[in-house]
């Protein structure tokens, strides 16, 4: 499945980029935030979601003004202008009837405004992370602080997408794509529009069948989505755990209801190829930021080089594959759980030896988990990876924490563990039992 990119023009003369993928009845994916059609399609997580969504339909997406492949040289931003972008795409395809999809930010007000104005065209409407009045999302002072921050630095994705499927590599990729999609100034302007949006006057006109999806931990308060559904004449409300503030988060909980509501039928998937079980190891230097602030960049970099040398020596000695380094930590993969644990112990012993004479001691935390990660372009993704990172974050300096899966895989190999009990890990609904691997005796 490949997308095709083209261009159309708005009534005020701007060029808008659109992309189509799939075959069947049209579904228009309303844009409500800076996007980049090309980069989204390249990214594995977003492409998988879009391909699954496009099964059985012709999915039409576009970049709003000021973003992606559309014209960026404009300062005309308003709800009417965003509706104009959507209208230009619809008119370009001469669509008589279609389904309208909105998955967060300004997409909801844009799609609802269009559906109220042209009810004869919109067959069904989907609204995720919806609300009636943007002023109810946050107190005015909090909204102003966030708008000012976003105008300077861009939107802080990591704070708003607490989802176990969103590992740190995916978040970094998302942040990079967002920077390419639209400037911080454009993002700040759209966020200001979000807080100003008010669709209360058009709710009675929204008579089309509407699916309202809302995550209980969404950045848009859950009560606002519930209130929106309650005020729409013909709405179905689907709440779920987690956040719905991005199309690629909580995919499993959103994709099924959306496809069912739009009459697209169940997904057809090929039988997945078997994947190898890998043991994932994460390391992290304790208080690395304080170290840099205390020593300065150059001296801190000398310490980090020693850290990198020790870690890489032990990875090489224990058949560990370095997946990537994050500056003050490593991610590595092993074909053997016992080999990974032996490497972790060797690392801690090597750092303990180094610290005896070091002017600046280096203390690391280590976390291990085993599973079947997804391999993409020399990187590893998936729940097994995320869980390893979360376990590592719970360790103290000099500690090795492992999941119960790792403990069971090395049973009978003379490793010793302390049961640390069940612990809450960010992004995981159920507590996870972790064990401390003893290495000092």
C-alpha positions as CSV (number, residue, x, y, z in Angstrom):
1,X,0.0,0.0,0.0
2,X,1.5,3.3,-1.1
3,X,0.2,6.9,-0.7
4,X,-0.1,9.4,-3.6
5,X,0.6,13.1,-2.9
6,X,-1.1,16.0,-4.7
7,X,-2.0,19.7,-4.2
8,X,-5.0,21.9,-4.3
9,X,-5.8,25.6,-3.5
10,X,-7.9,27.3,-0.9
11,X,-10.2,30.1,-1.6
12,X,-7.6,32.6,-0.1
13,X,-5.0,31.3,-2.6
14,X,-2.8,28.9,-0.5
15,X,-1.6,25.6,-1.7
16,X,-2.6,22.6,0.4
17,X,-0.9,19.2,0.1
18,X,-3.0,16.1,0.3
19,X,-2.3,12.4,0.3
20,X,-4.5,9.4,-0.6
21,X,-4.1,5.8,0.2
22,X,-6.4,2.7,-0.2
23,X,-9.5,2.0,-2.2
24,X,-13.2,2.3,-1.4
25,X,-15.6,4.9,0.1
26,X,-13.9,8.2,1.0
27,X,-12.8,8.9,4.6
28,X,-11.4,12.4,5.1
29,X,-8.9,12.7,8.0
30,X,-9.2,16.2,9.3
31,X,-5.9,17.9,10.2
32,X,-5.9,19.8,13.5
33,X,-2.2,20.3,14.1
34,X,1.0,20.7,12.0
35,X,1.6,17.5,10.1
36,X,4.0,16.3,7.4
37,X,2.4,13.8,4.9
38,X,5.8,12.5,3.7
39,X,7.5,12.0,7.1
40,X,4.4,10.5,8.7
41,X,4.3,7.9,6.0
42,X,8.0,7.0,6.5
43,X,7.6,6.5,10.3
44,X,6.8,2.9,11.1
45,X,4.3,3.6,13.9
46,X,2.2,6.2,12.1
47,X,2.4,4.3,8.7
48,X,1.1,1.1,10.3
49,X,-1.8,3.0,11.9
50,X,-2.7,4.7,8.6
51,X,-2.5,1.5,6.6
52,X,-4.8,-0.2,9.0
53,X,-7.2,2.7,8.9
54,X,-7.1,2.7,5.1
55,X,-8.1,-0.9,4.7
56,X,-11.5,-0.9,2.9
57,X,-11.6,2.8,2.2
58,X,-9.9,5.7,0.4
59,X,-8.2,7.6,3.1
60,X,-7.6,11.3,2.3
61,X,-5.2,13.3,4.5
62,X,-3.8,16.8,4.2
63,X,-1.3,19.2,5.7
64,X,-3.0,22.3,7.1
65,X,-1.7,25.8,6.1
66,X,1.6,26.6,7.7
67,X,2.8,23.0,7.9
68,X,4.4,20.1,6.1
69,X,4.2,20.2,2.3
70,X,1.5,22.9,2.3
71,X,2.3,26.6,2.0
72,X,4.0,27.8,5.1
73,X,4.3,31.5,4.3
74,X,1.1,32.6,5.9
75,X,0.0,34.2,9.2
76,X,-3.7,33.7,8.6
77,X,-4.8,31.2,11.2
78,X,-8.4,31.0,12.5
79,X,-11.0,28.3,12.8
80,X,-12.6,29.6,9.6
81,X,-9.2,29.3,7.8
82,X,-8.8,25.7,9.0
83,X,-12.3,24.9,7.8
84,X,-11.3,26.5,4.5
85,X,-8.3,24.1,4.2
86,X,-10.6,21.1,4.7
87,X,-13.2,22.5,2.3
88,X,-10.5,22.9,-0.4
89,X,-9.5,19.3,-0.2
90,X,-13.2,18.1,-0.3
91,X,-14.0,20.3,-3.3
92,X,-10.8,19.1,-5.1
93,X,-12.1,15.5,-5.0
94,X,-15.7,16.6,-5.8
95,X,-16.9,14.5,-2.8
96,X,-20.7,14.3,-2.5
97,X,-20.8,12.1,0.6
98,X,-18.0,10.9,2.9
99,X,-17.0,10.1,6.4
100,X,-15.2,12.7,8.4
101,X,-12.5,11.7,11.0
102,X,-10.9,14.0,13.6
103,X,-8.3,12.7,16.1
104,X,-7.4,15.5,18.5
105,X,-6.4,19.2,18.8
106,X,-8.1,21.6,16.4
107,X,-9.4,18.7,14.2
108,X,-12.5,18.3,16.4
109,X,-13.7,22.0,16.1
110,X,-12.8,22.0,12.4
111,X,-14.6,18.8,11.6
112,X,-17.7,19.7,13.7
113,X,-17.9,23.1,12.1
114,X,-17.8,21.7,8.6
115,X,-20.3,18.9,9.4
116,X,-22.8,21.5,10.9
117,X,-22.5,23.6,7.7
118,X,-22.7,20.7,5.2
119,X,-24.8,18.0,6.9
120,X,-25.9,16.6,3.6
121,X,-22.2,15.7,2.7
122,X,-21.0,14.1,6.0
123,X,-22.3,10.6,6.4
124,X,-20.6,9.9,9.7
125,X,-18.4,11.9,12.0
126,X,-15.6,10.7,14.4
127,X,-14.3,13.0,17.1
128,X,-11.5,12.0,19.5
129,X,-10.3,14.2,22.3
130,X,-13.3,16.4,21.7
131,X,-14.7,19.3,23.7
132,X,-17.3,22.1,23.5
133,X,-15.3,25.0,24.8
134,X,-11.5,25.2,24.7
135,X,-11.5,27.6,27.6
136,X,-12.5,24.7,29.9
137,X,-9.4,22.6,29.1
138,X,-7.1,24.5,31.4
139,X,-7.2,27.5,33.8
140,X,-6.3,30.7,31.8
141,X,-3.0,31.2,33.5
142,X,-1.9,27.5,32.8
143,X,-3.0,27.9,29.2
144,X,-0.9,31.0,28.8
145,X,2.2,29.4,30.2
146,X,1.9,26.4,27.9
147,X,1.2,28.7,24.8
148,X,4.3,30.8,25.6
149,X,6.4,27.6,26.1
150,X,5.2,26.1,22.8
151,X,5.8,29.3,20.8
152,X,9.4,29.1,21.9
153,X,10.2,25.4,22.1
154,X,7.4,23.5,20.4
155,X,4.8,21.1,21.9
156,X,6.1,18.9,24.7
157,X,5.0,15.5,23.3
158,X,6.5,13.4,26.1
159,X,4.3,15.1,28.7
160,X,1.1,14.5,26.8
161,X,1.5,10.9,25.4
162,X,1.8,8.5,28.4
163,X,1.2,5.3,26.4
164,X,3.3,2.1,26.8
165,X,3.5,1.8,23.0
166,X,5.3,5.2,22.8
167,X,8.9,4.3,23.7
168,X,11.6,7.0,23.9
169,X,12.8,6.5,20.3
170,X,9.2,6.9,19.0
171,X,8.7,10.1,21.0
172,X,12.0,11.5,19.7
173,X,11.0,10.6,16.2
174,X,7.6,12.2,16.7
175,X,9.2,15.4,18.1
176,X,11.6,15.6,15.2
177,X,8.7,15.2,12.7
178,X,6.8,17.8,14.5
179,X,9.7,20.3,14.2
180,X,9.8,19.6,10.5
181,X,6.0,19.9,10.2
182,X,5.5,23.3,11.7
183,X,7.5,26.0,13.5
184,X,7.0,26.6,17.3
185,X,5.3,29.9,16.3
186,X,2.7,28.1,14.2
187,X,2.2,25.5,17.0
188,X,1.7,28.2,19.6
189,X,-0.8,29.9,17.4
190,X,-2.8,26.7,16.9
191,X,-2.7,26.0,20.6
192,X,-4.1,29.5,21.3
193,X,-6.9,28.7,18.8
194,X,-7.6,25.5,20.7
195,X,-8.1,27.3,24.0
196,X,-10.4,29.9,22.2
197,X,-12.5,27.4,20.2
198,X,-16.2,27.2,21.1
199,X,-18.6,25.0,19.2
200,X,-21.6,25.4,21.6
201,X,-23.6,27.3,19.1
202,X,-23.5,24.6,16.4
203,X,-24.2,21.4,18.5
204,X,-27.9,21.4,17.7
205,X,-27.0,21.4,14.0
206,X,-24.8,18.3,14.3
207,X,-27.4,15.7,13.5
208,X,-25.1,13.3,11.6
209,X,-24.2,10.0,13.4
210,X,-21.2,10.8,15.6
211,X,-18.7,8.6,17.4
212,X,-17.0,10.4,20.3
213,X,-13.9,8.7,21.6
214,X,-12.1,9.9,24.7
215,X,-9.3,8.5,26.9
216,X,-9.6,8.8,30.6
217,X,-6.1,10.1,30.9
218,X,-6.3,12.5,28.0
219,X,-4.7,15.9,28.1
220,X,-8.2,17.2,27.2
221,X,-10.1,16.4,30.4
222,X,-12.3,13.3,30.2
223,X,-15.4,15.2,31.4
224,X,-15.3,17.5,28.4
225,X,-15.5,14.5,26.0
226,X,-18.4,13.1,27.9
227,X,-20.2,16.4,28.0
228,X,-19.7,16.8,24.2
229,X,-21.3,13.4,23.6
230,X,-24.2,14.1,25.9
231,X,-25.0,17.3,24.0
232,X,-24.9,15.9,20.5
233,X,-28.3,14.7,19.2
234,X,-27.0,11.5,17.6
235,X,-23.8,10.5,19.4
236,X,-22.2,7.2,20.5
237,X,-19.7,7.6,23.3
238,X,-16.7,5.2,23.7
239,X,-14.4,5.8,26.7
240,X,-11.2,3.9,27.2
241,X,-8.1,3.9,29.4
242,X,-5.1,6.0,28.4
243,X,-4.9,9.1,26.2
244,X,-6.5,9.7,22.8
245,X,-4.6,12.9,22.1
246,X,-2.7,11.5,19.1
247,X,-3.6,9.3,16.2
248,X,-0.8,6.9,16.8
249,X,-1.4,6.4,20.6
250,X,-3.7,3.8,22.1
251,X,-4.2,2.5,18.5
252,X,-5.7,-0.9,19.6
253,X,-8.4,0.9,21.7
254,X,-9.3,3.4,18.9
255,X,-8.9,1.6,15.6
256,X,-11.5,-1.1,16.3
257,X,-14.4,1.2,17.3
258,X,-13.6,3.6,14.4
259,X,-13.6,0.9,11.8
260,X,-16.8,-0.6,13.2
261,X,-18.5,2.8,13.3
262,X,-17.5,3.6,9.7
263,X,-18.5,0.1,8.5
264,X,-15.1,-0.8,7.3
265,X,-15.1,-4.3,8.6
266,X,-12.4,-6.3,10.5
267,X,-8.7,-5.9,9.6
268,X,-7.1,-8.4,7.3
269,X,-3.6,-9.2,8.5
270,X,-1.0,-11.5,7.2
271,X,0.3,-14.1,9.6
272,X,3.2,-12.5,11.4
273,X,6.7,-14.0,11.1
274,X,8.1,-15.5,14.2
275,X,10.4,-13.2,16.1
276,X,13.4,-14.2,18.3
277,X,13.3,-13.8,22.0
278,X,15.7,-11.1,23.0
279,X,16.8,-9.9,26.4
280,X,16.9,-6.1,26.4
281,X,19.4,-4.3,28.8
282,X,19.2,-0.6,29.6
283,X,21.9,1.4,31.5
284,X,21.7,4.9,32.9
285,X,24.2,7.1,34.8
286,X,22.8,8.3,38.1
287,X,22.6,12.1,38.4
288,X,24.3,12.7,35.0
289,X,22.7,16.2,34.7
290,X,24.1,17.2,38.1
291,X,27.5,15.8,37.0
292,X,27.5,18.1,33.9
293,X,26.5,21.1,35.9
294,X,29.1,20.5,38.5
295,X,32.1,19.7,36.2
296,X,31.2,21.6,33.0
297,X,30.7,20.2,29.6
298,X,34.4,19.2,28.8
299,X,35.2,17.4,32.1
300,X,31.8,15.8,32.2
301,X,32.4,14.5,28.6
302,X,35.7,12.9,29.8
303,X,33.8,11.0,32.5
304,X,31.2,9.9,30.0
305,X,33.9,8.6,27.7
306,X,35.1,6.3,30.6
307,X,31.5,5.2,31.1
308,X,31.2,4.4,27.3
309,X,34.5,2.5,27.4
310,X,33.5,0.3,30.3
311,X,30.0,-0.5,29.0
312,X,31.3,-1.3,25.5
313,X,34.1,-3.5,26.8
314,X,31.6,-5.6,28.7
315,X,29.1,-5.8,25.9
316,X,31.9,-7.1,23.6
317,X,33.0,-9.6,26.2
318,X,29.4,-11.0,26.7
319,X,28.1,-11.0,23.1
320,X,25.9,-8.1,23.6
321,X,24.7,-6.0,20.7
322,X,24.7,-2.2,21.2
323,X,21.4,-0.9,19.9
324,X,22.0,2.7,20.7
325,X,23.4,5.1,23.2
326,X,21.5,8.0,24.7
327,X,24.5,10.0,25.9
328,X,24.3,8.9,29.6
329,X,23.0,5.4,28.9
330,X,22.9,2.4,26.6
331,X,20.4,0.1,25.1
332,X,21.7,-3.4,24.2
333,X,20.2,-6.7,23.1
334,X,21.3,-10.3,23.9
335,X,20.3,-13.6,22.5
336,X,20.7,-15.1,26.0
337,X,19.1,-14.0,29.2
338,X,22.0,-15.4,31.3
339,X,24.5,-13.7,29.0
340,X,22.7,-10.4,29.5
341,X,22.6,-10.8,33.3
342,X,26.3,-11.8,33.4
343,X,27.1,-8.7,31.4
344,X,25.1,-6.5,33.8
345,X,26.9,-7.9,36.8
346,X,30.3,-7.5,35.0
347,X,29.4,-3.9,34.3
348,X,28.6,-3.1,37.9
349,X,31.8,-4.8,39.1
350,X,33.8,-2.9,36.5
351,X,32.3,0.4,37.6
352,X,32.9,-0.5,41.3
353,X,36.5,-1.1,40.5
354,X,36.8,2.1,38.5
355,X,35.3,4.2,41.3
356,X,37.8,3.1,43.9
357,X,40.4,5.4,42.3
358,X,38.3,7.7,40.3
359,X,38.1,11.4,41.0
360,X,34.6,11.4,39.8
361,X,32.8,8.1,40.5
362,X,30.3,6.8,38.0
363,X,27.3,4.9,39.3
364,X,24.9,3.3,36.9
365,X,21.5,1.7,37.2
366,X,20.7,-1.4,35.0
367,X,17.3,-2.9,34.0
368,X,16.6,-6.1,32.0
369,X,13.5,-7.6,30.4
370,X,13.0,-10.3,27.8
371,X,10.5,-10.6,25.0
372,X,9.9,-10.4,21.3
373,X,10.7,-6.8,20.3
374,X,10.0,-5.4,16.8
375,X,13.1,-4.7,14.7
376,X,13.1,-1.7,12.5
377,X,16.1,-0.2,10.8
378,X,18.8,-1.3,13.4
379,X,16.5,-0.3,16.3
380,X,14.2,-2.3,18.5
381,X,10.6,-1.3,19.5
382,X,7.7,-2.6,21.4
383,X,6.4,-3.4,24.9
384,X,9.4,-5.6,25.8
385,X,11.7,-2.7,25.2
386,X,9.6,-0.2,27.0
387,X,9.3,-2.4,30.0
388,X,13.1,-2.8,30.2
389,X,13.5,0.9,30.2
390,X,10.9,1.5,32.9
391,X,12.5,-1.2,35.1
392,X,15.9,0.4,34.7
393,X,14.4,3.8,35.8
394,X,13.3,2.2,39.1
395,X,16.9,1.0,40.0
396,X,19.2,2.9,42.2
397,X,22.9,3.5,41.5
398,X,24.8,0.2,41.6
399,X,21.6,-1.9,41.2
400,X,20.4,-4.4,38.6
401,X,16.7,-4.9,38.4
402,X,15.1,-7.6,36.2
403,X,11.6,-8.6,35.2
404,X,10.1,-11.9,36.4
405,X,10.5,-13.2,32.8
406,X,14.3,-12.8,33.0
407,X,14.4,-14.4,36.5
408,X,12.6,-17.4,35.1
409,X,14.8,-17.7,32.0
410,X,18.0,-17.9,34.1
411,X,16.5,-20.3,36.7
412,X,19.1,-22.9,37.8
413,X,22.1,-20.7,36.7
414,X,23.2,-19.8,40.2
415,X,22.1,-16.2,40.0
416,X,20.7,-14.8,43.3
417,X,17.8,-12.4,43.5
418,X,15.9,-10.3,46.1
419,X,12.2,-10.0,45.4
420,X,11.4,-6.3,45.2
421,X,7.7,-7.0,44.9
422,X,5.2,-5.4,42.5
423,X,5.8,-1.9,41.4
424,X,3.8,0.7,39.4
425,X,5.5,1.5,36.1
426,X,4.5,4.5,34.0
427,X,2.3,3.6,31.0
428,X,1.5,0.1,32.3
429,X,-1.9,-0.5,33.8
430,X,-1.0,-3.4,36.0
431,X,1.8,-3.5,38.6
432,X,4.9,-5.4,37.5
433,X,7.0,-7.7,39.8
434,X,10.7,-6.9,39.7
435,X,13.7,-8.6,41.2
436,X,17.1,-7.2,42.3
437,X,20.0,-9.3,40.9
438,X,22.6,-9.6,43.7
439,X,26.2,-9.2,42.5
440,X,28.3,-7.7,45.4
441,X,28.9,-10.9,47.4
